[in-house]
């Protein structure tokens, strides 16, 4: 039975509110701590008296619907695992140097000391994303929205047995996985020579060794 996976990406980059003096910064988080860090930054900025210096905190998500054996399940994945996008007033005027800006230390510490945060992308001197970069992110999210693809649970190098077609009964390693087309390339031996063949994902099964499937 074919497994269909439908992805719907929420495009949070399309309508970012304009806040004068703020830029959108990429923040690196610990894996699995993205939501915790987002919640902390969004909820605690007022308590830290930084409500006017922290804007939106974006955690791009994709809602994934899987259909298997006529059953549909739903889950949410991070579109950019390990990253948040934080709108912040990270720099301000430097009274000691006219026409120069200095780091807003309070904002810096609030963000970098938040639970689950590793730091700003760019180290000690992060740069806000340009409007072009934000537009590219928006286009990327928009382009992924609503796409359906075959879910293939095979890996390159895995041994499989061909169960259908002209090469039925042959076995070999997987050389290429194409989830968008639902196809695999498997190398089999034909007339004593290794020959790559393209197959539908449902035309193979994992090679069974001693009555057990090869761990994936």
N, C-alpha and C positions, 0 to 999 in steps of 0.2 A: 504493500500500500504506500503510495507516494506521500511523503510528509511535506506539506506546504507551510511556508513561513512568511507571514505578512508583517512588514515593518512600517510603523507610522512614527515619524520623527516630529516632535514638537519643535517648531521653529521659533525659539526664544530670541534669536538674533534679529528678527524682522522688525520688531517694534521696541527697541531699547529707548527708554525715555531720555530726553536731552537734559543733562544737568551741567550747568556751566562750571567749567574748571575740572570736571571729572573725566577720567579716561577709563577704558575697559582693559583690565589687566588679566593675564593668564596666571593662575595660581596652581602650583603643583600640590597634590594631596597624597596621603597614604592610600594605597589600594583598598577599596571597601569602606573608606572613611569620607567619601565625597558628600553624602547626604548629611552626615553629622556636622561636617565643617560648614556646609551651606546653612544649616539651621542655626548654628551658633552665630555666624556672621550676621545673618539677617535679623535674629532676635535680640542679640546683645549689643548691637551698635548704639541703640538709644541709651541703654544703661551705662555705656562707656562714654556717653555724651559725644558721640561721633555720628549721630543721625544725619547731620548735614554733610558728612564726608564719605559716607558709604551709601551707594545707590543699590541697584539691583545686583543680586548674586545668582548667577546662572549656572545650573547644572543640567546640561542638555541630556534629555532622555529619549529613548525610542521604546514605543510600546510594541511588543512582539506577540503576534498571534500565531500559534502553531496548531495545525490540524493533522491529527493522526488517528487512523481507524475511526474516522467520522466524529472524533472528539476534539473540541477546541479548547485550548488553554491560553491564558494571557499572562505575560510578565513584562517587567520593565528592565531595560538594560541601559547602562551609561553609554552615551554616544561617543564621548571622549573620556574613557576610563582614566582616573587619576588626575583629573583636572577640573577646576572651576574657573568661571569667568566673573571677575569682581569689578564692578564699577566703583571707582574710588577717587577722592581728591588726594592723590598721593604726593603731589608737589604744590608748593605755594610760593609767593614772592619772597625773595631774600632781602630783608631790610639793609643788610650790610653791603649788598651788591645789586644796585639798581639794574633792572632788565635781566636779572638772573632768577632762577628758581632754586628752592632748596627742598629737601625731603621732609615731608610731614611725618615726624618720628612717631607721633601718637597713632596715626593710621597704620604706619608700618608695623609697629609692635602689636597692635590689635589684630591685624591679619595674620602675621607670622607666628604669633603665640596662640592662635586659635587651635582647639583640638583637631587633630587630623591633618593640619597644614604642614607641609614641608617648607614652602617658601614661594616667592614670586619667580616666575620664569624670567630669566635675565639676571638673576643674582641680586647684587647690591644696587644695580642701576637698571631696574626694569623700565621698559618703554611700553606705553599704551598701544593697543592695536590701532592700526590706521583704519580709516573708513573703508578702504579697499579690502583690507583683511576681514573686517566685520561682514562686509558684503559677500566675500568668498565663503565665510562660514555659513551665512544665511542661505546662499545658493547650494552649498553642500547638504545642509539639512533639508532644504526644499527638494533637492534632487533625489534624496533617499526616501522621501515620504511616499507611502503607498506602494512600494515595490514588493512584488512577490518573488520568492526564489525557492528552489528546492533545498531542503535541509539535508546535507550529506554528512553522515557521521563516519567518514573514512579519512585516513591520513596518508600522506605520501610515504612510500616505503612499506606500507602494510601489505601483507600477503592476502590475496583473495582468490576465490574459486569462481570461475565463470559458469553461470547456471542457465544461460539462454543464448541463442544465436549460433553462428557458425563455429565459434570457438568454445562451445559448451564442453565442460569437463577439463578445460585447460586451467592452469593457475599461474600466478605471477605477481610481482610487486606493482603497486600503484605508483605511477610516475607523475601524474598530474590530476588535480581535482578542480573542476569548473562548476562551482555552485550555481552560477547564473544560468547555465545551460543544463545543469543536472547530469553532467557527463564526467567520465573518468577515462584516463589513459592507463592501460595496463600492458606490461611487457610480457609476452608469451613466447614460447619456443615453436617456431614453424620451420619444418624441414631442417632442424638442427641449428637454426639461427634465431637470436632474440629479435622479436618483432613487436613494435608498439601497435596496439589496437585501441580504437576509441569505442567506449561502451556507455550505455545508459546506466545510471547508478543502480537501477533495480535488476540489472543483468548479472550482478556479482553478489557474493556473500563472503564473509570472513572465512579464511582458511581455518578449519577445525584441527586442533592438535590434541591428541589423547582425550578426545571427547569434550574439550573445552574450547571456547573461542579465544582467539588471540587478544590479549588485553589491549584496549584502545585508549 
